[in-house]
Amino acid sequence: MGRKVTVATCALNQWALDFEGNLQRILKSIEIAKHRGARYRLGPELEICGYGCWDHYHESDTLLHSLQVLAALLESPVTQDIICDVGMPVMHRNVRYNCRVIFLNRRILLIRPKMALANEGNYRELRWFTPWSRSRQTEEYFLPRMIQELTKQETVPFGDAVLATLDTCIGSEVCEELWTPRSPHVDMGLDGVEIFTNASGSYHMLRKAHARVDLVTMATTKNGGIYLLANQKGCDGDRLYYDGCAMIAMNGSIFAQGSQFSLDDVEVLTATLDLEDVRSYRAEISSRNLEASKVSPYPRVKVDFALSCHEDLLEPLSEPVEWKYHSPAEEISLGPACWLWDFLRRSQQWKRFVGAYQGLRVELGSSLGTLLLRGSAHTAFGWLFQAGFLLPLSGGVDSAATACLVYSMCRQVCEAVKDGNREVLADIRTIVDQPSYTPQDPRELCGRILTTCYMAGENSSRETCDRAKELAQQVGSHHLGLNIDPAVKAVVGIFSLVTGKSPLFAAHGGSSRENLALQNVQARVRMVVAYLFAQLSLWSRGARGGLLVLGSANVDESLLGYLTKYDCSSADINPIGGISKTDLKDFVQFCMESFQLPALQSILVAPPTAELEPLASGQVSQTDEEDMGMTYAELSVYGRLRKLAKTGPYGMFCKLLVMWRDVCTPRQVADKVKRFFSKYSINRHKMTTLTPAYHAESYSPDDNRFDLRPFLYNTRWPWQFRCIDKQVLQLERRQQDLEGVD
């Protein structure tokens, strides 16, 4: 019997409920794995339906269509002579489970339900699934008739079991189970399992890859074994970007590393490894072997199939590789850019739907149906597909960072086309509406799909206008300059006409209420103008389609609510909404150097400003940090303490007393904490309408799923602030007593 096995794992860009596309990507990955000699193929979590179905998991349609895809996989000749491990929802005894379905040659070997469900952060698996709680136990699962007809099986094992092939033993984990304190791989390894598989639906956060790699390498360092991790990649329909990082490890070393960010829909990793290396590694760990003698055995499903072959002595083995990590700035340049690409290309479905019906002459009995099917669909629906982005470009760091992300996306598209990616080429041709177009220069491509717009007002400075124009020229966007003053004056004029009152800026003698209202009018007019140009900009140039509006509010501003409700922070999507100001500045610096965009230098050194108040002698008189009453660096600290350290006002005060003891007195710390929580709670309602943003930070204030808080607070925080004041007085008295002793 041979001892060398070739195994495959993959990262697939699946899309929630895209059963047809998901099936094709699964088949392609299996085909690649077989071509490379693999005898076992592992796919991502819930790959058949796509991980992000959310409440669609409650629908019987989702279960039905998943079974139909499974049937198509079982029937396909591509899936023969290789063990296929796929993910899908399964109902067993009227309970929904998140499952692995493992099959070989049209026979299902095992259905393995997930035992530890992810329910923190953006995860809500307990809302849709039930964990399998019967450790090392299985039941009979009665297959639906459509599957029975294919497999000629009535029942299959369902539960916590492992596969015993002719040459090794294979055990499954599913995503969260690797992250739990008592991961199944520990006991499985002690029971003789030599190959561990982990199907994940793990989304990107900055610096998260380190933890993922550490968990896999430590799992095989302590217990030995081969570990395969598969993951979804890309945007499958919402705020999350699944960042691949498929890997194969053995005995604490990485033998195959998948990309973290890529435009490839299918990425397959294979490795050829020696089972005897696992056995000899375990032999010298006496503590492991003592524990193994005590472990309860797992049910074994016997499989008349071998992963190795008899004559493999000359088969070359894979060599260990050193994992290559991206810096946070590189992660920002790649992750949100790939997310933008998926969002843009998957916004073309109406166009494809319309194209399929051109020239038909079918009467549906309605004017709309008749119009569509008579071949006039491009006239009726041509505006429904998205042909690019519109970005309000202010000349500041945030909108500049967003422009850089679109430029980074264009760079990746050109690189993918150059490398022969036919799917990317087909997608970009659909987007630009030119069937023979081939992108070669990122700047030229950016000019086709990115429209930037500087919306000047009477409070805008020449400097920000010039900075925006210069950056637009360097990234190649189609740049527009316009003045919103006529619209602002018209809106304010309506108010004055009705009330007989004319509000003034504070600089002109107005109250703070008047001052804020006049700032908000400017901001909201910009949003209306942005959407108008997004809908009609391409029409004015004789092109079809619309543009997705990009927002540019960062995570720190969102946390504090330092934005106008329904201003340019309101957009279709926001690629930087989950990124801190500190990381954004590092990213812009990275782009300036790596993408050769010197216009970013002046943007980086300029003080952040909204430019909504009158200029002083032509110069900016308003800065963001003065408006907020705190620095961005302080705001980042508050955000991490609030979310990660889970502190309220009093808890944050206690922690900052120590952190800032060398720079602030207790009273100064108290004042800062009170100012933050007052503004945070006053503005929390703005999070309920926040533009969907790329999730990147662990302290994101996203109200959608990640950071669930009330939006109606007692903003005076009387009890909490009294506790702080009491501690400040005690600390001041103690200090006075110490000074008196001296």
N, C-alpha and C positions, 0 to 999 in steps of 0.2 A: 504494500500500500504506500502511496506517495505521502509526502509531508508538506509540500508547498501548495499554498492556496492563493488564488487570485480573486480578490473581492472588489466590489465597486460600490461607491456611494455617489450622491449627486446633489446639486443645487438647482432647483427648477423655478422659473419665474411663472408660478401659477397665478390664476386670477379667479377670485371668488365667483362661483357659479358658472364659470366658462368651461362647461364639461367637455365640449368639443376640443377646445384648445388645450385643456389640461390633459386629455387623453393622448393627443398627439405628442405633447412634450414628454409624457411618461413613456410612450412607446419609443420615442427617439432615444431617450436615456438608456432604455433596456437594450436597444439595438447597438448603441455605442459600447455599452458594457460587454455585451457578447462578443463584439468585434475585437475587443481588447483581451478576450480570453477569460473574463470573469464568470464565475459560477454562482455568484450571489449578488443581487442588486438591491440596494436599500434606497428608498425614496423619502421625501420630506413628510412631515406630519400632515395628515388630512389632505394629501396632494390631489386626490381625485376630485374633490369639490372646491379646493382652495381653502386655506386656513381661515380667512376673514369673512366667513359667511354670517357670523354673528346670529341674530335672531332668525335667520333663514334655517338654522339648524332645527328649529322647532317645526318646520314644515315637512310634511310627508314627501313633498316633491323632491326635497334635497336627498332624502334617503333613497327614493326611487331612482333618481337619475344617477346617484352614486353606484347603486347596484347595476344599472345598465352599463355604466362605464366598466365596472368590474367584469361583467359578462363579456364586453368587447375585448378586454385584456386577456381573459381566459381563452377566448376563441382565437386570438391572434397568433399566427405562427412565430411572431417575433418573441413571444414569451416562452417558447418551448426550450427545454434543456438548460434552464437557469432558474434558480430559486428567486422569485420576485416577492419583495416585501413592500406593500403599498399601504397608504393611509386613507381611511374613510370613516364616516360615522356609521354605526351599526346599532339597530334596535334588537335587544335581546330580552324577551319576556316583558315587553312594553317599557323597557328602560333604554335610554339612549347612551351609548358609550363611544368614546373616541378610541378608535381601534387600529391595529395593524392587521392586515389580512395577508398571510404568507401562503403562497401557492407555488406549485411545481407541476408542469405538464398537465394542465387543466384539472388539477386536484388541489383543493384547499387543504393545507397542512395544519394550520392553526389560526384562530382569531384571538389576538392578544389585546385586551382592553387596557387603556391607560389607568394606572393605579394612583397617581398623584397629580391632581389637576392644578394648573396655574391659575391663580386668582388674585394676583397682586399687579400693581402697575396698570398697564392697559389690558391685562388678561381678565376674562370673565368666564372661564370654562365651566365653573360650577353652575352658571346660569343655564347652560345648555346640556351638559353631560353629568353623568354620575361616575365617580371613581369606582373601580373594581377593588373591593376591600377583602376579598378572600385570597389571602396569600398562599401560593403554592397549591391552588385548587382549580380544577376545571369543571365545566359542565358541558352537556351536549347542546349544540346550537343547531336548530332545525333550519336548513337552508331554504330560502325562497325558491319557488318552483322554477323560475327562470334560470337560477344557478344550478339547481339539481339536474336539469336537463343537459347542462354542459358537463358537469363534473361527475355525474352518475353517483353522487353521494347524497344521502338524506340528512346526515348530521356530521358535524365536525367539532373538534375540541374548541372550547371557548373559555379562556381564563389565563391564569398565571402559570405558564409552562415553558419549556425550552425544547429546541429541536436537536435530536441526536442523529446526525448523518453517519455515514459509514466511516468517516475519518475524524470527526470533531463534534463539538457541541456548541450551539449558538443560542444566545439569550437576548431578549429585547428589552430596551428601555425606551421611553417616549418623553423627550424634551425635559419637562420639569423634574422627572424622576432622577435625572443626573444632578439636579441642584438641591435635592432634599437632604436632610441630615443622615437618613438611612437609605441610601440609594440601592436599588435592587442588584446592581452589578457586584456589590460586595459579596452578598450571599450566593449569587449565581457563580461568581468566580471560585468561591470556596467549595461549591458543589461540582466543580469541574468544567464549567462553561469556559471555553477558550476564545470565543468570538462574541463581542458585545456589539449590539447595534443601537443607535439612538436616532430616531426620527424627530426632528425639531421643527418648530414654527417660532423661531427666535428672532425678534426684531432688533434693529440697530439702535444703540445709544452710544454716545461718544465714550471711548475707552472701554467698552464692554467686551471686546474681542479677547482682551487679556484674561478675563475671568473665565471665558468659555474654554480657551485653550488650556488654562491651568487645571480646570476640572477634569478634562479628558486625560491629560498627561498624568495627573495625580492618581486617577482611577486605575491606570495601568502600571503606575510605579509601585503602588502598594501591593497590588494583587496579581500583576502580570496580565497578559492577555492582549488580544487585538481589539481595537475599538474603532468602529465606524460611526461617523456623525454626518447625517444629511440635514439640510436646512432649505427652507424656501428662500427665494431671493426676489427683490423687486417690490413694487407697490401693487398689492392685490385688491385695492379698492378704497383705501382710506388713508389715515395719517401716518401709518406705519410703513417703514421700509425694512424688509427682511434681508439681512446682509450676508447670506451665504455662509462662507467660512466652513464649507464641508471639509472633513479631514479624516485621515486614517492614521491611527497611532498604534504602537506596540511597545509594551514594556517601558513606558515612560518617554518614548521618543516619537516624534512626528515623522511619518513616512510619505504623506501626501497632503498638500495644502491647497485648498480651493480659494478662489478669489473672494474678497469681501464685497467688492463693488464691480459690477460688470453689466454690459448691455446684452450679453449672451443669454438667451432664454433657457438653454440647457447646458449644464456643465457637469461632466462626469469625471470622477477620480477613480483610479484603480491602483492597486498595489499587490505585488506578489510577495508573500511572507511565508516564513518557515514555522510550522506549528511546533517543531521541536525546540525552537528558540523560546517559545512560551513555556514549554514544559521544563526546560533546563533552568529558566529564570525563576520559576516557582519552586523548583527543587531545593534551592539554597535558602529560601526564606522560611526558616523553621517555625517562626511565630505564625505565619500564614497557615502552614501545614497542621499545626496544633489546632488552630481554629477550625480548619476544614473538617477535622474529625468529629466536631460537635454539631455541624450545621445540618438542618433538616433538608432532605432531598427535594428537588423539584420534579414534578411530573415530566416525563420525557416523551416527546412525540417522535417515534422512530421514522426515519426517512431513508428510503432505499436509493441513496444518491450520495456521491462524494464530491467535495469541493476540489480535491486534488486528483491527480492521475498517477498511474503506476510508474510511468517513465518521465520523471521530472528532475532527474539529477542535474541535467544541463540547463535547466530553466533558471535564468538570472533573477536574483532577488532585488527588491526595491531597497534603496539606501535611505538612511535618515536624512531629513532636511531641517534646516533652522527656520522657524516660523518668522515671517517678515511682517512686522506690524506697520500700520500707517500712523503717522503723527495725527493729533486731533485736527490740525489745519488741513491735512490731506483727506481725512475722513469727511470733513465738511465739503471739500471741493468735489468729492466723488459721490457720497451718499445722497444728499439732496438733489444733485444734478441727475443721478439715475432715477430718482423719484419723479422729478419733473419730466424726464423722458417717457417713463411709463404712463404718467398722467396724460401727457400730450398725445402720445400715439394711441392710447386707449380711448381718447375722445373723438375718434374718427368713425365710430360704429354707424352713426346715422348716414355718413357718406357712403359707407360700404353697403348699407341696407338699401339706400336709394339707388345706387349703381346696379344692384341686382335686378331691379324692376324696370330699367330703362327699356322703352320700346314696347312694353306689354299693352295690350288693348283689352283690359278686363274691366267690366263695370261692377263696382261694389255697391252701387245704390246711394252713394254720398258724393258730394262735390269734391271733398278732399281725397277720397279714394280714387275717384275718376281722374282727378288731376295728377295724382301720384303715378297711377298705373298707365296713363297715356304717354308717359315719357317726359312730363314737365316737372319731374321731381326736383331737378337741379334748381329750377326757378323757385319752386315752393320751399325746398328744404336745404338749399345750398348753404344757408347761413348757419345751419345747426351743427356743422362740424367745426372743429377748432384747428386753425392753421398756424398757430403760434401763440406768443405771449405779448401782452401790453404791460409795461412797467412804468409807473410814475417815478421818474428819476430826479431826486431832489438835490443831488450834489453832496449828500451826507454818506456816512459809512454804511448805514443799513441798506439803503436802496442800491448803493454801489456793490455791496456784497451779493445782493440778489442778481444784479446784472452779471457779476462774475460767475455765479452759479449757472446761468443760462449759457454763458460763454464756455464754461467748463463742460456743460452738456454737449455743446456743439463740437468741442474738441474730441470728446469720447465718441460721438457719432461718426466723425470723420475717420477716427482711428479704427473703429469697428468696420466701417466700409472698406478701408484700406486692407484690413486683415481678412476680408472676404465674407463678412457676415451678411448673408443675403436677406435675412429677416429685417435687419436694421435698414438696409438699402430700400427694401420694399416699403417700410414704414415711412421713411423720410420722403420718398417719392409721393406717397399718399398725402402726407402733410402739406408739402409745397405744391401739390396738384400738378406735378410734372412727371409723367411716366418714364421719361428718359434721363432725368436729372441724376447726377452722381456728385455728391459733395466731396470736395477735396480740401477746401480752406475753411477753417472754423469761422473766420471773420466774415467771409462771404455768406456762409450758411446762417450766421447770426443776423445778417442783414435781411435775410428772407423771413426768419421766424420770430425775431424780437423787434418790437416797436417800443421805443422809450419816449417819454414825454415829460418835458420840464414845464410845470404849470406855474408861471410867475404871478406874483401879486404885488401890490404896492409895498409890501414889507419884505420882498425878496431882495437879496443882494446880488450885485454883479458877480461876486466871487463864486457863489453856489451855481449860478447859471453857467459860468465858464467851466467849472469843474464837471458839471453834468455833461456838457457838450463835448468836452475833451475825452471823457471816459467813453461816451457813446461812439465817438470816432474810432477809438482804439479797439473796442470790442466789435465794432462794425454794425451796430444796431441802426435801424431806420429811426432817426431822431426827429422829434417834433418840439417846437417851442411855441408856447401860447400864453396868453394873459387872461387870468380869471377875473380881473377887476370888474368888468362890465356885469358879469353874473353875480358877483358878491354885492355890488351896489344895487342891483335890481332886487335881490332878496331882502337886503336891509331896507330898501326903499318901500317894499310892500309893508314891512312892519311899521315904518314911520308913517306911511299913508293911513294905516288903520288906527294907530294909537296916537299919532301926533307927537311921538317921542323919537328922538334920534340918539341912539347909543354912541358913546365915545370910548376910545381906548384910555387906559389909565394914564398913559403919557400925555393925553390931551385933556385930562381932568375928569375922566369917567371913573365909575366905581369898579370894583373887582368883578362884580356880576356882569356889567356891560363889557368889560375887557375880555372876560372868558367867552361870552356869547359871540363877540365879534371874531375871536380866534376860531371858534367852532364853525362859524358860517364859512370861513375860508376853507377849512379842512373838509367840510362836507360837500362843498361845491366841487372840490377836486375829485371826490369819489364819483359824483354824478358825471363829471366830464370824462373821467377815466373809462367808465362803462360805455359812454356814448362813443368814444373813439375805439374802444375794443370791438363794438358791434359794427361800426361803419368805416373804420380806417382802411381795411382791405377793399371794401366796396368802392371807396373813393379812388383807389388805385387800379380799379378794374379787375380785382381778384376776388375769388369766392372764399367764403368761410369767415369765421369770427376769430377773436383772440381771447385767450384766458387772461384775466387780470391777476397780476401778481402783487401780493402785499409784502410789506417789509418792516413789520413790527417785531422786535426781538423779544426774547423770553423775559428779560428784566423789566422792560417797559410794560409788558402784559401783566406781570406780577403786580406791579404798582398801579396799573391802570393809567399809565402816562400815555394816553392816546385818546383821541376823540371818537366816541361811538359813531360808527358809520362815516369815518373819514377814509383816507387811503389805506388804513389798516384793514378795512373791510374790502375783501377781494375774493376771487375764486379759491385761490390757494396761497399759502405763505411758506416758502421754502426755508426761511430763517426763523420762523416763529418759535422754534424749540431750542434756539442757540443763544447763549449769553453774549453780552456786549464784549466781554473780554475775549472770548473765543472768536467772535466775529472780527475783531481787530487783528488777531493773529492770522486769521484766514485771509483777510484783505492784504496783509503784509506778504503772506505766502503767494497770493495771486500776483502781486506787483513784481515779485522776484521770479516766480516760475512761469508766469504767462506773459511776462514782459509788458506790463501795463503801467508805465510811469505816471499816468494821470492819478493813480491811487495815492501817490505820495502826499499831494496837497490835501486830499480828502482825509487821510489818516491824521494829519497834524491839526486839522481845523477843529475847533470846539463844536460838539454836537448842538444843533439848534433847529427849532421848528420853524423859525422865521414867520411867526404869526402876529408879532407885535411890531409897531413902527420902528424903523431904523433910527439910530442916533448918528446924525451927521453922515448918513450913508453907510454906517457900519452896523454890524449885528449887535443888538443890545440885549438879546434874549438867548440864554443857553439852557440846555436841557437840565444839567445838574443844578443850576440855580433854581429853575422852576420846580424840580423835584424836591429840593432841600436835602439832597444826599447824592453821593457819588455813585457811579455805576459799580465801582469796586465794592462799596458798602452794600449796594442792592444785591449783588451776587451772593454776598455772605448771608444776608437776610433770607434770600431764597433757599439756600442750602439748609440753613438752620430750621426754617419753617417746615420744609418738606422732608428732607432726609433725616434731620435730627428730631423731627416731629415735636417742635417746641411751639407753645403759645407765647403770648407777650412776656409772662413771668419767666418761663423756661429760657427764652431767648436772652432776656436780660441777664440771667444767672450765667449763661455761657459766655456772653460778650464781656461780662465783668472780668473774666480771666483772659479771654482772647485779646482784649484791648486795654489791659491794665496799665500798659506803658504809655498809652497815647490818650486815654480818656479818663476822666474822673467818673465815679459811679453816677453822679447826676447827669453828666453828659451822655453816658451810655443810656440812662433811663430816657432822656429826651429823644435820643435817636430811635430807640425802640418804639416809643409812643408815637413818634411822627410816622414811622413806617406802618405800624398797625392801623393807625387812624386812616391814612391814605389808602392802604390796601383794602380795608373793609368798606370805605366809602365807594371805591371803584370796582369792587368785586363783581357787580352786576354786569360789567363790560365783558367778563369772561363768558357769559352765556351766549354772546353773539360773536365770539372770536372766530376769525377766519380759520378754516382747517389748516393746520400747520404741520410740517414735517416734525415728527417726534425725535428729539435728539438729546435732551437734557433730563437727568433724573429728578430735577426740581421744577419741571414744567408746571405752570398753573392751569393747564388745559382743563376746562370744565366739562368737556365731553365725556371722558372716561377715566382720565388719569388722576385728576385732582378734584375730588368731589367735596364741595363746600357749599354752605348757604350763601346767597347773594344779598340777603337782608340781615345786616348785623346791627347790634347796638354799637355804633362806631365810637362811643365814648369809653367803652371797655372799663366801666367804673370799678368793678371788683378787682380785675386783673391789674389795673393801673394803681389802685390803692396798695396792693401787695408790693408792687415795685417801689412805690413812694416810701412805704414802711421800711423796706430794706435799705433804701438810700439814706434815710434818716439814721438808722442804726449804724451804718457804715461811716457816716460823717461824724457821729458822736464818738465812735471808736477811734477815728482818726484824731479828733480833737483831744481825747483822753491821752492818746499816745504822745501828741505834741506837748500836752501839759506836763507829762512826766519828764520829757526831754528838757 
